[in-house]
Amino acid sequence: MALKIGITGGIGSGKSVVSHLFELMGVPVYISDKES
């Protein structure tokens, strides 16, 4: 069973930084802004 994590926060809170760190660790990341 896969674990799904949602990253939320205001402007400038570091959401992109956290998602980039996950990507560097090899975690698949879905960025909804790129898909809309």
PDB file with SEQRES, HELIX, SHEET and CRYST1 records, atoms N, CA, C and O in Angstrom:
SEQRES   1 A   36  MET ALA LEU LYS ILE GLY ILE THR GLY GLY ILE GLY SER          
SEQRES   2 A   36  GLY LYS SER VAL VAL SER HIS LEU PHE GLU LEU MET GLY          
SEQRES   3 A   36  VAL PRO VAL TYR ILE SER ASP LYS GLU SER                      
HELIX    1 AA1 LYS A   15  LEU A   24  1                                  10    
HELIX    2 AA2 SER A   32  GLU A   35  1                                   4    
CRYST1    1.000    1.000    1.000  90.00  90.00  90.00 P 1           1          
ATOM      1  N   MET A   1       0.843  -1.176   0.000  1.00  0.00           N  
ATOM      2  CA  MET A   1       0.000   0.000   0.000  1.00  0.00           C  
ATOM      3  C   MET A   1       0.890   1.241   0.000  1.00  0.00           C  
ATOM      4  O   MET A   1       1.789   1.366   0.831  1.00  0.00           O  
ATOM      5  N   ALA A   2       0.639   2.146  -0.924  1.00  0.00           N  
ATOM      6  CA  ALA A   2       1.450   3.357  -1.054  1.00  0.00           C  
ATOM      7  C   ALA A   2       0.994   4.423  -0.063  1.00  0.00           C  
ATOM      8  O   ALA A   2      -0.196   4.562   0.219  1.00  0.00           O  
ATOM      9  N   LEU A   3       1.946   5.157   0.449  1.00  0.00           N  
ATOM     10  CA  LEU A   3       1.664   6.280   1.334  1.00  0.00           C  
ATOM     11  C   LEU A   3       1.559   7.532   0.485  1.00  0.00           C  
ATOM     12  O   LEU A   3       2.441   7.804  -0.330  1.00  0.00           O  
ATOM     13  N   LYS A   4       0.491   8.299   0.664  1.00  0.00           N  
ATOM     14  CA  LYS A   4       0.314   9.553  -0.070  1.00  0.00           C  
ATOM     15  C   LYS A   4       0.368  10.705   0.921  1.00  0.00           C  
ATOM     16  O   LYS A   4      -0.284  10.674   1.964  1.00  0.00           O  
ATOM     17  N   ILE A   5       1.154  11.723   0.581  1.00  0.00           N  
ATOM     18  CA  ILE A   5       1.336  12.882   1.448  1.00  0.00           C  
ATOM     19  C   ILE A   5       0.959  14.126   0.667  1.00  0.00           C  
ATOM     20  O   ILE A   5       1.398  14.297  -0.470  1.00  0.00           O  
ATOM     21  N   GLY A   6       0.157  14.994   1.256  1.00  0.00           N  
ATOM     22  CA  GLY A   6      -0.184  16.277   0.643  1.00  0.00           C  
ATOM     23  C   GLY A   6       0.631  17.387   1.294  1.00  0.00           C  
ATOM     24  O   GLY A   6       0.764  17.436   2.517  1.00  0.00           O  
ATOM     25  N   ILE A   7       1.171  18.272   0.472  1.00  0.00           N  
ATOM     26  CA  ILE A   7       1.949  19.399   0.989  1.00  0.00           C  
ATOM     27  C   ILE A   7       1.126  20.656   0.750  1.00  0.00           C  
ATOM     28  O   ILE A   7       0.816  20.994  -0.393  1.00  0.00           O  
ATOM     29  N   THR A   8       0.775  21.342   1.815  1.00  0.00           N  
ATOM     30  CA  THR A   8      -0.011  22.568   1.708  1.00  0.00           C  
ATOM     31  C   THR A   8       0.686  23.686   2.472  1.00  0.00           C  
ATOM     32  O   THR A   8       1.544  23.438   3.319  1.00  0.00           O  
ATOM     33  N   GLY A   9       0.306  24.911   2.160  1.00  0.00           N  
ATOM     34  CA  GLY A   9       0.861  26.053   2.871  1.00  0.00           C  
ATOM     35  C   GLY A   9       0.687  27.319   2.075  1.00  0.00           C  
ATOM     36  O   GLY A   9       0.314  27.283   0.902  1.00  0.00           O  
ATOM     37  N   GLY A  10       0.950  28.411   2.696  1.00  0.00           N  
ATOM     38  CA  GLY A  10       0.813  29.707   2.059  1.00  0.00           C  
ATOM     39  C   GLY A  10       1.959  30.008   1.104  1.00  0.00           C  
ATOM     40  O   GLY A  10       2.894  29.221   0.955  1.00  0.00           O  
ATOM     41  N   ILE A  11       1.863  31.162   0.463  1.00  0.00           N  
ATOM     42  CA  ILE A  11       2.898  31.609  -0.466  1.00  0.00           C  
ATOM     43  C   ILE A  11       4.206  31.804   0.304  1.00  0.00           C  
ATOM     44  O   ILE A  11       4.228  32.440   1.358  1.00  0.00           O  
ATOM     45  N   GLY A  12       5.286  31.253  -0.233  1.00  0.00           N  
ATOM     46  CA  GLY A  12       6.600  31.412   0.388  1.00  0.00           C  
ATOM     47  C   GLY A  12       6.850  30.517   1.587  1.00  0.00           C  
ATOM     48  O   GLY A  12       7.790  30.750   2.347  1.00  0.00           O  
ATOM     49  N   SER A  13       6.020  29.493   1.767  1.00  0.00           N  
ATOM     50  CA  SER A  13       6.184  28.632   2.946  1.00  0.00           C  
ATOM     51  C   SER A  13       7.149  27.469   2.727  1.00  0.00           C  
ATOM     52  O   SER A  13       7.484  26.765   3.679  1.00  0.00           O  
ATOM     53  N   GLY A  14       7.608  27.252   1.475  1.00  0.00           N  
ATOM     54  CA  GLY A  14       8.596  26.212   1.216  1.00  0.00           C  
ATOM     55  C   GLY A  14       8.046  24.928   0.627  1.00  0.00           C  
ATOM     56  O   GLY A  14       8.719  23.898   0.661  1.00  0.00           O  
ATOM     57  N   LYS A  15       6.835  24.968   0.088  1.00  0.00           N  
ATOM     58  CA  LYS A  15       6.242  23.764  -0.504  1.00  0.00           C  
ATOM     59  C   LYS A  15       7.086  23.229  -1.648  1.00  0.00           C  
ATOM     60  O   LYS A  15       7.304  22.021  -1.740  1.00  0.00           O  
ATOM     61  N   SER A  16       7.560  24.099  -2.513  1.00  0.00           N  
ATOM     62  CA  SER A  16       8.380  23.671  -3.653  1.00  0.00           C  
ATOM     63  C   SER A  16       9.712  23.102  -3.192  1.00  0.00           C  
ATOM     64  O   SER A  16      10.219  22.150  -3.785  1.00  0.00           O  
ATOM     65  N   VAL A  17      10.278  23.670  -2.149  1.00  0.00           N  
ATOM     66  CA  VAL A  17      11.548  23.175  -1.610  1.00  0.00           C  
ATOM     67  C   VAL A  17      11.368  21.755  -1.079  1.00  0.00           C  
ATOM     68  O   VAL A  17      12.190  20.879  -1.346  1.00  0.00           O  
ATOM     69  N   VAL A  18      10.295  21.532  -0.329  1.00  0.00           N  
ATOM     70  CA  VAL A  18      10.038  20.208   0.239  1.00  0.00           C  
ATOM     71  C   VAL A  18       9.795  19.190  -0.870  1.00  0.00           C  
ATOM     72  O   VAL A  18      10.324  18.080  -0.813  1.00  0.00           O  
ATOM     73  N   SER A  19       9.002  19.553  -1.877  1.00  0.00           N  
ATOM     74  CA  SER A  19       8.735  18.607  -2.968  1.00  0.00           C  
ATOM     75  C   SER A  19      10.014  18.309  -3.748  1.00  0.00           C  
ATOM     76  O   SER A  19      10.209  17.182  -4.203  1.00  0.00           O  
ATOM     77  N   HIS A  20      10.886  19.304  -3.906  1.00  0.00           N  
ATOM     78  CA  HIS A  20      12.159  19.071  -4.587  1.00  0.00           C  
ATOM     79  C   HIS A  20      13.046  18.126  -3.768  1.00  0.00           C  
ATOM     80  O   HIS A  20      13.715  17.264  -4.338  1.00  0.00           O  
ATOM     81  N   LEU A  21      13.058  18.277  -2.461  1.00  0.00           N  
ATOM     82  CA  LEU A  21      13.831  17.372  -1.606  1.00  0.00           C  
ATOM     83  C   LEU A  21      13.314  15.941  -1.721  1.00  0.00           C  
ATOM     84  O   LEU A  21      14.103  14.997  -1.766  1.00  0.00           O  
ATOM     85  N   PHE A  22      11.988  15.776  -1.768  1.00  0.00           N  
ATOM     86  CA  PHE A  22      11.420  14.440  -1.972  1.00  0.00           C  
ATOM     87  C   PHE A  22      11.891  13.861  -3.299  1.00  0.00           C  
ATOM     88  O   PHE A  22      12.260  12.688  -3.367  1.00  0.00           O  
ATOM     89  N   GLU A  23      11.881  14.676  -4.360  1.00  0.00           N  
ATOM     90  CA  GLU A  23      12.339  14.202  -5.670  1.00  0.00           C  
ATOM     91  C   GLU A  23      13.804  13.773  -5.617  1.00  0.00           C  
ATOM     92  O   GLU A  23      14.168  12.757  -6.210  1.00  0.00           O  
ATOM     93  N   LEU A  24      14.647  14.528  -4.920  1.00  0.00           N  
ATOM     94  CA  LEU A  24      16.062  14.183  -4.797  1.00  0.00           C  
ATOM     95  C   LEU A  24      16.262  12.854  -4.076  1.00  0.00           C  
ATOM     96  O   LEU A  24      17.243  12.150  -4.319  1.00  0.00           O  
ATOM     97  N   MET A  25      15.325  12.512  -3.185  1.00  0.00           N  
ATOM     98  CA  MET A  25      15.401  11.242  -2.464  1.00  0.00           C  
ATOM     99  C   MET A  25      14.778  10.096  -3.255  1.00  0.00           C  
ATOM    100  O   MET A  25      14.731   8.964  -2.772  1.00  0.00           O  
ATOM    101  N   GLY A  26      14.300  10.380  -4.463  1.00  0.00           N  
ATOM    102  CA  GLY A  26      13.736   9.327  -5.303  1.00  0.00           C  
ATOM    103  C   GLY A  26      12.260   9.067  -5.090  1.00  0.00           C  
ATOM    104  O   GLY A  26      11.728   8.073  -5.583  1.00  0.00           O  
ATOM    105  N   VAL A  27      11.592   9.946  -4.361  1.00  0.00           N  
ATOM    106  CA  VAL A  27      10.160   9.794  -4.109  1.00  0.00           C  
ATOM    107  C   VAL A  27       9.395  10.367  -5.303  1.00  0.00           C  
ATOM    108  O   VAL A  27       9.668  11.493  -5.719  1.00  0.00           O  
ATOM    109  N   PRO A  28       8.438   9.613  -5.861  1.00  0.00           N  
ATOM    110  CA  PRO A  28       7.635  10.165  -6.956  1.00  0.00           C  
ATOM    111  C   PRO A  28       6.797  11.342  -6.451  1.00  0.00           C  
ATOM    112  O   PRO A  28       6.136  11.240  -5.417  1.00  0.00           O  
ATOM    113  N   VAL A  29       6.828  12.453  -7.180  1.00  0.00           N  
ATOM    114  CA  VAL A  29       6.110  13.663  -6.777  1.00  0.00           C  
ATOM    115  C   VAL A  29       5.153  14.068  -7.887  1.00  0.00           C  
ATOM    116  O   VAL A  29       5.547  14.162  -9.049  1.00  0.00           O  
ATOM    117  N   TYR A  30       3.897  14.307  -7.530  1.00  0.00           N  
ATOM    118  CA  TYR A  30       2.887  14.812  -8.465  1.00  0.00           C  
ATOM    119  C   TYR A  30       2.654  16.276  -8.128  1.00  0.00           C  
ATOM    120  O   TYR A  30       2.217  16.597  -7.023  1.00  0.00           O  
ATOM    121  N   ILE A  31       2.940  17.163  -9.070  1.00  0.00           N  
ATOM    122  CA  ILE A  31       2.754  18.596  -8.859  1.00  0.00           C  
ATOM    123  C   ILE A  31       1.534  19.022  -9.662  1.00  0.00           C  
ATOM    124  O   ILE A  31       1.572  19.074 -10.891  1.00  0.00           O  
ATOM    125  N   SER A  32       0.456  19.325  -8.955  1.00  0.00           N  
ATOM    126  CA  SER A  32      -0.817  19.593  -9.628  1.00  0.00           C  
ATOM    127  C   SER A  32      -0.771  20.868 -10.472  1.00  0.00           C  
ATOM    128  O   SER A  32      -1.492  20.962 -11.465  1.00  0.00           O  
ATOM    129  N   ASP A  33       0.049  21.845 -10.106  1.00  0.00           N  
ATOM    130  CA  ASP A  33       0.146  23.074 -10.908  1.00  0.00           C  
ATOM    131  C   ASP A  33       0.649  22.786 -12.318  1.00  0.00           C  
ATOM    132  O   ASP A  33       0.225  23.439 -13.271  1.00  0.00           O  
ATOM    133  N   LYS A  34       1.538  21.827 -12.456  1.00  0.00           N  
ATOM    134  CA  LYS A  34       2.074  21.480 -13.774  1.00  0.00           C  
ATOM    135  C   LYS A  34       1.056  20.709 -14.600  1.00  0.00           C  
ATOM    136  O   LYS A  34       1.129  20.721 -15.829  1.00  0.00           O  
ATOM    137  N   GLU A  35       0.110  20.039 -13.953  1.00  0.00           N  
ATOM    138  CA  GLU A  35      -0.861  19.196 -14.642  1.00  0.00           C  
ATOM    139  C   GLU A  35      -2.145  19.936 -14.989  1.00  0.00           C  
ATOM    140  O   GLU A  35      -2.962  19.409 -15.744  1.00  0.00           O  
ATOM    141  N   SER A  36      -2.349  21.134 -14.464  1.00  0.00           N  
ATOM    142  CA  SER A  36      -3.605  21.849 -14.725  1.00  0.00           C  
ATOM    143  C   SER A  36      -3.537  22.694 -15.977  1.00  0.00           C  
ATOM    144  O   SER A  36      -4.514  23.355 -16.330  1.00  0.00           O  
TER     145      SER A  36                                                      
END                                                                             
